[in-house]
Every structure is written in C-alpha cells, then in structure tokens.
C-alpha cells in the first residue's frame, strides 16, 4: 500500500501545475523570509486563502515549498544586514554577518544555501522513509520530557557567550525573566504586566527579535556612514558556492545539524529557532577551533541553516502522522488540510495517502527548487550591500516597523519593538551578548509551562524528572554540559593535558 502511494505521490508532484506551484511558493517564501519580521508562519497564513480554489495537492505543495523557502530566506537579511528575516535565522547572524563584513557576503550566502539544501534533503528523506515510525516517538514526549529539553537548551547559553560567561548568563537570565511576562499558565495570574492589557498574552517573540537585532544595526549603520563599504562590495562577486573540498569538510557538520533539526522538529512547540541554536552549540562543541565561532567561521553558518531547514520535515511528521502541529507554521498547514476536507491524524497516510505522499514528495522537490532558484535570487539580493548605509538604516527601521505592526496589527507592538531595540543597542554598547537573551526568550515560556505541568503530574515531587528515562538522560547531558562550561573544568583539562605531555616526553 505504501509503495503504491509513493508512486502516486511522485506522479502527482511531477505534474506541471504542481511543479509551477512549488517554484512559485519557493520564490514567494524566499522574498517574504528575507523581509524582517515576516516569518514563515505569517507567509503561510497570508497565502492560505489563495489555495482554497486549488486542488489539495497543488495548494499544499505551494504551502510546503513556501514554508521551506521562508526558512532559508531569513538568512539573507541576517547575513547582509544583521537583521534576521525570520526567528530561525537569528543564530545565522553570529557568524554570517561578520563573514559578510569581511568581504565574503557571497560565500556566506552560498554556505547558507548549501546547508539549507543538506538539511532539507535530510528532512525530506526522513519524511518519505520513516515518517510513520518517527511520528510514534512524539507520543513519548510529555511535559516532563519537554522540561528536560528546555533545561538542556539553557546550557547552550554558556557556550554562546562571547567573552565573559557571566555577562552571557546575565543576558540569558534577563531573557528568561522577559519570557515569564504575561498570564501564569496555571493560575491565570498576570505577571509583570503592570496593568498593560497588551502584555497579558506575553511578549511577542518576533517583535522582540526584530527590536534586538534590527534596530541596533540600523542605528549603527546610520552612525558609521558608508566607510569602507565599497571595498566589501567588490569582493562579493567571488565564488558563491563552496568548492568540492570545502563541501566535503562541511558535510559532517551539515549532516549532524540536519539530524538535530529533524529531531527538534518532531517535538511539538519547538521550531527552527530552537533547532538552529542547538545545532550551533553542537558545532562549536565538536569543533577544534571554538574561539573562531562568532568571527565569521563557516561551520557557524552551516550548522543553524542546515538545522532550521531540516525542522520543516521534522515538524511535518507529527502533523501528518498524529495531527499534532510540530510548529506554529505547521499549525497553519493543519488548517489548510482541514479546509480542503482532509482530517489530519493516524489515518491521514492511508485514507488520504495520495495527497499526503504528494505533500511529502513536494518537500523534496521544493529543496531542489530552493537551491536552483536560490542561486539566482541570492545573487540579486547581494546588491543590497551596494546601497549606502545611511539609506539602508532608515529602510531597516521602516521594514521593522511594518513587520512589528503586521504581526498583530497593533501599534503597541511597534512601541515594544522600539523598547527592545534600545535594550539591544545598550547591550551591544556594554559588550553583553544578545544570543543568550534570545535563548532565554525562546525557552522561558516552555520552561515555565512544562515545569508547572510536570509538578502537577508529580503532585509536587521533583523526583518526577528522574522517573522518566528520557528526562533523566537529557538532564544528565545538561549537567555534563554545565560542568564542561565551568572555569574549574577548563583548568583541570589544561592540567591534565600538561601532565599527559610531560608523561609522553618522559616515555619518549
């Protein structure tokens, strides 16, 4: 039965109409993803009404390709302007923008595109081969396991802190506190809202992200002027795609990050933003040049981009297999399925096998379309760096205001974005890293909700986190990560290395 559906899905997606829909969705997604504040979720929501009159196979193929392309498109503005087009591209800023500033914007964009292809192919392969099996894994993750994942994510803060780990922890703690603003998920009590009705639902993450990354950069561009920008532009015409030798060196990192993205996407409530930081942390952990991260290091671009595109396939697994949205974007896709009269759930791959496998094949074809269209589109986007800084700065501010307003059609969000912009600029001036604050913002609500739910399940007992094997293993990994990040561990490691060197000299 599965083999016949695979063939039917392949035949459907190969239809000219569906191929055209995939290309159109790729272009639209890339454009929207490259614009600050316009996330993949927003892009799907905006395009969803246009698919109502289309056959289900065509409409869903367009939405899936748009989702995938928007994830990559966010890296374009992140690399060129230090302004993440989507939340998932925030980690790409750390190494992408410094590489662009060193005159290698084309190389940075090429690495992002190649990594997106690797991550996308991994996720689409997982969808086509082991989607039913992977879907069952989601049933093993409850509040206890999600809390353990959030704790593990917090340990990333130490490795993302450039310079002082204490300042990084300070920023991370600030992010966690901001993440608790709003109604308590258990008691419904307002927290840190100061009577402002708009804050009862919490701080809109995308609004905060636009402010933290976009506004400080816009101010900096206007202050700096055009400077040595012309020298940078002249080097952007260099080779964009990595050479075969570079590709082979970056492949292990891309494959590992792609797997991280798939596994992260499987867990409901997580997304490309979480996966990209996880992958960045692991790339840094496995690297022999940890000090190079944050300076325009290629693995620092490959890891988050491979992970956030791989999340697409991972988040579609619980959506298709169980009817549980793996992310906010797939929640909108779920609505698209229901609009077309398709009921998501375990029977989706049998009762609607032809449409389902068309969607799975569309993800694979969309990755190929993304790579081919991306080569042309990305080169055109490089021209953005030729625009004078004093023009780019105000444009970023205008786009940021539009993006912040478009999320909820609220003028309050514009003011909130400006506040976060001032906070981000102050953090930059004080040399306090921003990524840990972003991690705190992402994981704060997840940690808060899952902790309270877990304690209710365990009737107030903290042993509930050790009774679950998955939670116990994840917390043990988090503990080891914290120990490795301590200064004492570094001292012991250096002493052990010196002792081993002296011992080898004596033996020699």
C-alpha positions as CSV (number, residue, x, y, z in Angstrom):
1,X,0.0,0.0,0.0
2,X,2.8,2.4,1.0
3,X,4.7,1.7,-2.2
4,X,1.7,2.5,-4.4
5,X,1.1,5.7,-2.6
6,X,4.7,6.7,-3.0
7,X,4.4,6.2,-6.8
8,X,1.1,8.0,-6.9
9,X,2.5,10.9,-4.9
10,X,5.6,11.1,-7.2
11,X,3.3,11.1,-10.3
12,X,1.2,13.9,-8.8
13,X,4.0,16.2,-7.8
14,X,5.6,15.8,-11.3
15,X,2.5,17.4,-12.9
16,X,3.4,20.8,-14.5
17,X,0.8,22.6,-12.4
18,X,2.3,21.3,-9.2
19,X,5.8,21.9,-10.2
20,X,4.9,25.5,-11.1
21,X,3.2,25.9,-7.7
22,X,6.4,24.7,-6.0
23,X,8.5,27.2,-7.9
24,X,6.0,30.0,-7.1
25,X,5.9,29.1,-3.5
26,X,9.7,29.0,-3.3
27,X,10.0,32.5,-4.8
28,X,7.3,33.9,-2.6
29,X,8.7,32.3,0.5
30,X,12.2,33.4,-0.2
31,X,11.1,37.0,-0.6
32,X,8.9,37.1,2.5
33,X,11.5,35.3,4.6
34,X,14.2,37.8,3.6
35,X,12.0,40.7,4.9
36,X,12.5,41.4,8.7
37,X,9.5,40.4,10.8
38,X,7.7,38.4,8.1
39,X,8.0,34.8,9.4
40,X,7.3,31.6,7.6
41,X,4.1,31.2,9.7
42,X,2.9,34.7,8.5
43,X,3.8,33.8,4.9
44,X,1.7,30.6,5.0
45,X,-1.2,32.4,6.7
46,X,-1.1,35.1,4.0
47,X,-1.0,32.6,1.1
48,X,-3.5,30.1,2.6
49,X,-6.6,31.8,1.2
50,X,-5.1,31.7,-2.3
51,X,-5.0,27.9,-2.2
52,X,-8.7,27.4,-1.4
53,X,-9.6,27.2,-5.1
54,X,-6.7,24.9,-6.0
55,X,-6.7,21.1,-5.8
56,X,-5.4,19.9,-2.5
57,X,-2.2,18.5,-4.0
58,X,-1.4,21.8,-5.7
59,X,-2.3,24.1,-2.7
60,X,-0.4,22.0,-0.2
61,X,2.7,21.7,-2.4
62,X,2.8,25.5,-2.7
63,X,2.4,26.0,1.1
64,X,5.1,23.4,1.8
65,X,7.6,25.0,-0.6
66,X,6.8,28.4,0.8
67,X,7.5,27.2,4.3
68,X,10.8,25.7,3.3
69,X,11.9,28.8,1.3
70,X,11.0,31.2,4.0
71,X,13.3,29.4,6.4
72,X,16.2,30.0,4.1
73,X,15.1,33.4,3.1
74,X,15.6,34.6,6.7
75,X,19.3,34.1,6.4
76,X,19.7,36.6,3.5
77,X,18.9,39.7,5.6
78,X,20.7,38.1,8.6
79,X,23.9,37.8,6.7
80,X,23.8,41.0,4.7
81,X,22.2,43.4,7.2
82,X,22.5,41.6,10.6
83,X,18.7,41.6,10.6
84,X,17.2,38.1,10.8
85,X,14.4,37.8,8.3
86,X,12.8,35.0,10.4
87,X,13.4,34.0,14.1
88,X,15.1,30.8,12.8
89,X,17.8,32.9,11.2
90,X,18.9,34.6,14.5
91,X,21.7,32.1,15.0
92,X,23.0,32.7,11.5
93,X,23.7,36.3,12.4
94,X,26.5,35.3,14.8
95,X,28.9,34.2,12.1
96,X,27.1,35.2,8.9
97,X,27.3,38.9,9.3
98,X,31.0,39.0,10.4
99,X,31.8,37.0,7.2
100,X,29.9,39.4,5.1
101,X,31.7,42.3,6.8
102,X,35.0,40.8,5.9
103,X,34.1,41.0,2.2
104,X,32.7,37.4,1.8
105,X,29.0,38.0,1.7
106,X,28.7,35.8,-1.4
107,X,30.5,33.0,0.3
108,X,28.3,33.3,3.4
109,X,25.1,33.2,1.4
110,X,26.4,30.3,-0.6
111,X,27.2,28.4,2.6
112,X,23.7,29.1,3.9
113,X,22.1,27.9,0.6
114,X,24.2,24.7,0.5
115,X,23.5,24.0,4.2
116,X,19.8,24.6,3.6
117,X,19.9,22.0,0.8
118,X,21.6,19.4,3.0
119,X,19.2,19.9,5.9
120,X,16.2,19.9,3.6
121,X,17.2,16.7,1.9
122,X,17.7,15.0,5.2
123,X,14.3,16.1,6.4
124,X,12.5,15.1,3.2
125,X,14.3,11.7,3.2
126,X,13.1,11.2,6.8
127,X,9.5,12.1,5.8
128,X,9.5,9.7,2.9
129,X,11.1,6.7,4.6
130,X,10.4,6.8,8.4
131,X,7.6,9.3,8.9
132,X,5.2,6.7,10.4
133,X,7.9,5.4,12.8
134,X,9.1,8.9,13.8
135,X,5.5,10.0,14.4
136,X,5.2,7.5,17.2
137,X,8.1,8.9,19.0
138,X,6.2,12.1,19.7
139,X,3.9,10.2,22.0
140,X,6.8,9.7,24.4
141,X,7.3,13.4,25.0
142,X,5.1,14.9,27.7
143,X,5.6,17.9,29.9
144,X,8.4,16.2,31.9
145,X,10.5,15.4,28.8
146,X,9.9,18.9,27.3
147,X,11.1,20.5,30.6
148,X,14.3,18.4,30.4
149,X,14.8,19.6,26.8
150,X,14.3,23.2,27.9
151,X,16.9,22.7,30.7
152,X,19.3,21.2,28.1
153,X,18.7,24.2,25.9
154,X,19.6,26.6,28.7
155,X,23.0,25.0,29.0
156,X,23.7,26.4,25.5
157,X,23.8,29.9,27.0
158,X,27.3,29.3,28.4
159,X,28.8,28.3,25.0
160,X,27.1,31.2,23.2
161,X,28.6,33.8,25.5
162,X,31.4,35.6,23.6
163,X,33.9,36.8,26.1
164,X,32.6,36.8,29.6
165,X,30.4,33.8,30.5
166,X,29.0,35.9,33.5
167,X,27.6,38.5,31.1
168,X,26.2,35.8,28.9
169,X,24.4,34.2,31.9
170,X,23.1,37.7,32.8
171,X,21.6,38.2,29.4
172,X,20.2,34.6,29.5
173,X,18.6,35.3,32.9
174,X,17.1,38.5,31.5
175,X,15.6,36.6,28.6
176,X,14.1,34.0,31.0
177,X,12.5,36.8,33.0
178,X,11.1,38.5,30.0
179,X,9.7,35.2,28.9
180,X,7.6,35.0,32.1
181,X,5.7,38.2,31.3
182,X,2.0,37.6,30.8
183,X,-0.6,35.3,32.4
184,X,0.6,32.5,34.5
185,X,-0.3,29.3,32.5
186,X,-1.6,27.5,35.6
187,X,-3.2,30.1,37.9
188,X,-4.1,32.8,35.3
189,X,-2.4,35.5,37.4
190,X,-0.9,38.4,35.5
191,X,2.9,38.6,35.9
192,X,5.0,41.7,35.2
193,X,2.3,43.2,33.1
194,X,2.0,46.5,35.1
195,X,-1.7,46.7,34.1
196,X,-0.9,46.8,30.4
197,X,-3.6,44.7,28.7
198,X,-1.4,44.0,25.6
199,X,1.2,42.3,27.8
200,X,-1.3,39.8,29.3
201,X,-0.6,37.4,26.4
202,X,3.2,37.8,26.9
203,X,5.9,39.4,24.9
204,X,5.6,38.6,21.2
205,X,8.8,36.8,20.4
206,X,9.1,38.1,16.8
207,X,8.6,41.7,17.9
208,X,11.4,41.3,20.5
209,X,13.6,39.7,17.9
210,X,13.1,42.5,15.4
211,X,14.0,45.1,18.0
212,X,17.0,43.3,19.4
213,X,18.6,42.7,16.1
214,X,17.2,45.2,13.6
215,X,17.1,48.5,15.5
216,X,20.7,48.4,16.9
217,X,22.0,47.6,13.5
218,X,20.1,50.3,11.8
219,X,21.4,52.9,14.3
220,X,24.9,51.6,13.8
221,X,24.7,51.8,10.0
222,X,23.5,55.4,10.2
223,X,26.2,56.4,12.6
224,X,29.0,54.7,10.7
225,X,28.1,56.0,7.3
226,X,29.4,54.4,4.1
227,X,33.0,53.9,5.3
228,X,34.8,51.1,3.5
229,X,31.6,49.6,2.1
230,X,32.8,49.8,-1.5
231,X,35.7,47.5,-0.8
232,X,33.4,44.9,0.6
233,X,31.1,45.1,-2.4
234,X,33.9,44.5,-4.8
235,X,34.7,41.1,-3.2
236,X,31.1,39.9,-3.1
237,X,31.4,38.8,-6.8
238,X,33.7,35.9,-5.7
239,X,32.7,32.3,-5.9
240,X,29.4,31.9,-4.0
241,X,29.0,28.1,-3.7
242,X,31.7,26.2,-1.7
243,X,34.3,24.2,-3.7
244,X,34.2,20.4,-3.6
245,X,36.9,20.3,-1.0
246,X,35.1,22.8,1.2
247,X,31.8,20.9,0.8
248,X,33.4,17.7,2.0
249,X,34.8,19.4,5.1
250,X,31.5,21.0,5.9
251,X,29.4,17.9,5.2
252,X,29.7,16.2,8.6
253,X,28.6,19.4,10.3
254,X,25.7,19.8,7.9
255,X,24.5,16.2,8.4
256,X,24.8,16.4,12.2
257,X,22.9,19.7,12.2
258,X,20.3,18.3,9.8
259,X,19.6,15.3,12.1
260,X,19.3,17.8,15.1
261,X,16.8,19.8,13.1
262,X,14.7,16.7,12.3
263,X,14.7,15.5,15.9
264,X,13.9,19.0,17.2
265,X,11.1,19.5,14.8
266,X,9.5,16.2,16.0
267,X,8.8,17.8,19.4
268,X,5.6,20.0,19.3
269,X,6.2,23.5,20.4
270,X,9.8,23.7,19.2
271,X,10.9,25.2,15.9
272,X,13.7,26.4,13.7
273,X,14.8,29.0,16.2
274,X,15.4,26.3,18.9
275,X,17.0,23.9,16.4
276,X,19.4,26.4,15.0
277,X,20.8,27.3,18.4
278,X,21.1,23.6,19.3
279,X,23.0,22.9,16.1
280,X,25.2,25.9,16.6
281,X,26.1,24.8,20.1
282,X,26.9,21.3,18.9
283,X,29.0,22.6,16.0
284,X,31.0,24.6,18.5
285,X,31.3,21.7,20.8
286,X,32.7,19.3,18.1
287,X,35.0,22.0,16.6
288,X,38.7,22.2,17.3
289,X,38.5,26.0,16.7
290,X,35.9,27.0,19.3
291,X,37.4,30.5,19.5
292,X,36.7,31.1,15.8
293,X,33.0,31.0,16.2
294,X,31.4,34.4,16.2
295,X,34.2,35.8,13.9
296,X,32.8,34.7,10.5
297,X,33.5,31.0,10.8
298,X,31.9,28.8,8.1
299,X,30.7,26.0,10.4
300,X,28.8,28.7,12.4
301,X,26.7,29.4,9.3
302,X,26.3,25.8,8.1
303,X,25.0,24.5,11.4
304,X,22.0,26.7,12.0
305,X,21.0,26.8,8.4
306,X,21.0,23.0,8.0
307,X,19.1,22.7,11.2
308,X,16.3,25.2,10.6
309,X,15.6,23.8,7.2
310,X,15.6,20.2,8.5
311,X,13.0,21.3,11.0
312,X,10.4,21.6,8.2
313,X,10.4,17.9,7.6
314,X,10.6,17.0,11.3
315,X,7.7,19.3,12.3
316,X,5.6,17.8,9.5
317,X,5.9,14.3,10.9
318,X,3.7,14.8,14.0
319,X,1.4,17.0,11.9
320,X,0.9,14.2,9.3
321,X,1.1,11.1,11.5
322,X,-0.8,12.3,14.6
323,X,-2.5,15.6,13.7
324,X,-0.3,17.4,16.3
325,X,1.3,20.6,14.9
326,X,5.1,20.4,15.3
327,X,5.4,24.2,15.0
328,X,3.2,27.3,14.5
329,X,3.8,27.1,10.7
330,X,2.6,23.5,10.6
331,X,-0.4,24.5,12.7
332,X,-1.4,26.8,9.8
333,X,-0.8,24.0,7.4
334,X,-3.0,21.8,9.5
335,X,-5.8,24.4,9.0
336,X,-5.1,24.2,5.2
337,X,-5.6,20.4,5.3
338,X,-8.9,20.8,7.1
339,X,-10.1,23.5,4.7
340,X,-9.6,21.0,1.9
341,X,-11.7,18.5,3.7
342,X,-8.7,16.3,4.9
343,X,-8.8,15.3,8.5
344,X,-5.2,15.0,9.9
345,X,-4.4,12.1,12.2
346,X,-3.1,8.5,12.1
347,X,-5.4,7.7,9.1
348,X,-4.0,10.5,7.0
349,X,-1.4,8.3,5.4
350,X,-4.0,5.7,4.5
351,X,-7.3,7.4,3.8
352,X,-5.7,10.3,2.1
353,X,-2.4,8.6,1.0
354,X,-2.4,10.2,-2.4
355,X,-2.5,13.7,-1.1
356,X,-0.2,13.0,1.8
357,X,2.6,11.5,-0.3
358,X,2.3,14.2,-2.8
359,X,3.0,16.6,0.0
360,X,6.0,14.6,1.1
361,X,7.4,14.5,-2.4
362,X,6.7,18.2,-2.7
363,X,9.1,18.9,0.2
364,X,11.9,17.0,-1.6
365,X,11.2,18.8,-4.9
366,X,11.0,22.1,-3.1
367,X,14.5,21.7,-1.7
368,X,15.8,21.3,-5.3
369,X,13.8,24.3,-6.4
370,X,15.1,26.3,-3.4
371,X,18.7,25.5,-4.4
372,X,18.3,26.4,-8.1
373,X,16.1,29.5,-7.5
374,X,18.2,30.5,-4.6
375,X,21.4,30.8,-6.7
376,X,19.7,33.4,-8.9
377,X,17.7,35.1,-6.2
378,X,20.6,35.3,-3.7
379,X,22.9,36.9,-6.2
380,X,20.3,39.6,-6.8
381,X,20.0,40.1,-3.0
382,X,23.7,40.7,-2.7
383,X,23.0,44.1,-4.5
384,X,21.5,45.2,-1.2
385,X,25.0,45.8,0.2
386,X,25.7,48.4,-2.5
387,X,23.0,50.7,-1.0
388,X,24.6,53.4,1.1
389,X,24.4,52.7,4.9
390,X,22.6,56.0,5.5
391,X,19.8,54.7,3.2
392,X,19.8,51.1,4.5
393,X,19.5,52.2,8.1
394,X,16.2,54.0,7.7
395,X,14.9,51.3,5.3
396,X,15.6,48.7,8.0
397,X,13.7,50.8,10.6
398,X,10.7,51.1,8.2
399,X,10.6,47.4,7.5
400,X,11.0,46.6,11.2
401,X,8.0,48.9,12.0
402,X,5.9,47.3,9.2
403,X,6.9,43.8,10.4
404,X,6.2,44.5,14.0
405,X,2.8,46.1,13.2
406,X,1.8,43.3,10.8
407,X,2.1,40.6,13.4
408,X,-1.0,41.6,15.4
409,X,-2.0,44.8,13.6
410,X,-1.1,46.6,16.8
411,X,0.6,49.9,17.3
412,X,1.6,48.7,20.8
413,X,3.9,46.2,19.2
414,X,5.7,49.0,17.4
415,X,6.5,50.7,20.7
416,X,7.5,47.3,22.2
417,X,9.8,46.7,19.3
418,X,11.5,50.1,19.8
419,X,12.0,49.4,23.5
420,X,13.7,46.1,22.7
421,X,15.7,48.0,20.1
422,X,17.0,50.4,22.7
423,X,17.8,47.4,25.0
424,X,19.6,45.7,22.2
425,X,21.7,48.8,21.4
426,X,22.5,49.2,25.1
427,X,23.6,45.5,25.3
428,X,25.8,45.9,22.3
429,X,27.4,49.1,23.7
430,X,28.1,47.3,27.0
431,X,29.5,44.2,25.2
432,X,26.8,42.0,26.6
433,X,26.0,39.2,24.1
434,X,22.5,39.2,22.7
435,X,22.1,35.4,21.7
436,X,21.8,34.2,25.3
437,X,18.9,36.7,25.8
438,X,17.2,35.2,22.7
439,X,17.7,31.7,24.1
440,X,16.1,32.8,27.3
441,X,13.1,34.3,25.4
442,X,12.6,31.1,23.5
443,X,12.9,28.7,26.3
444,X,11.3,30.8,29.1
445,X,7.7,30.1,28.3
446,X,8.4,26.5,27.5
447,X,10.3,26.0,30.8
448,X,7.6,27.8,32.8
449,X,4.7,25.8,31.4
450,X,6.3,22.4,31.3
451,X,7.7,22.9,34.9
452,X,4.3,23.6,36.4
453,X,2.6,20.9,34.4
454,X,5.2,18.4,35.5
455,X,4.9,19.3,39.2
456,X,1.2,18.9,38.9
457,X,1.6,15.5,37.4
458,X,4.1,14.5,40.1
459,X,1.9,16.1,42.9
460,X,4.7,18.5,43.8
461,X,7.5,16.0,43.8
462,X,10.7,16.9,41.9
463,X,11.6,13.2,41.5
464,X,9.2,13.1,38.6
465,X,12.0,14.4,36.4
466,X,14.2,11.4,37.2
467,X,11.4,8.8,37.0
468,X,11.2,9.3,33.2
469,X,14.2,7.7,31.4
470,X,14.2,10.2,28.6
471,X,14.1,13.1,31.1
472,X,16.8,11.6,33.2
473,X,19.1,11.2,30.3
474,X,18.5,14.7,29.0
475,X,19.1,16.2,32.4
476,X,22.3,14.2,32.8
477,X,23.6,15.6,29.5
478,X,22.7,19.1,30.6
479,X,24.6,18.5,33.9
480,X,27.7,17.4,32.0
481,X,27.4,20.4,29.7
482,X,27.3,22.8,32.7
483,X,30.3,21.1,34.3
484,X,32.2,21.4,31.0
485,X,31.4,25.1,30.8
486,X,32.8,25.9,34.3
487,X,36.2,27.5,34.6
488,X,37.3,24.8,37.0
489,X,36.8,22.2,34.3
490,X,38.9,24.2,31.9
491,X,41.7,24.4,34.5
492,X,41.6,20.7,35.2
493,X,41.6,20.0,31.4
494,X,44.7,22.1,30.9
495,X,46.5,20.5,33.9
496,X,45.6,17.0,32.6
497,X,46.9,18.0,29.1
498,X,50.2,19.2,30.5
499,X,50.6,16.1,32.7
500,X,50.0,13.9,29.6
501,X,52.5,15.9,27.6
502,X,55.2,15.6,30.3
503,X,54.4,11.9,30.7
504,X,54.8,11.3,26.9
505,X,58.1,13.2,26.9
506,X,59.4,11.0,29.8
507,X,58.3,7.8,28.0
508,X,59.9,9.1,24.8
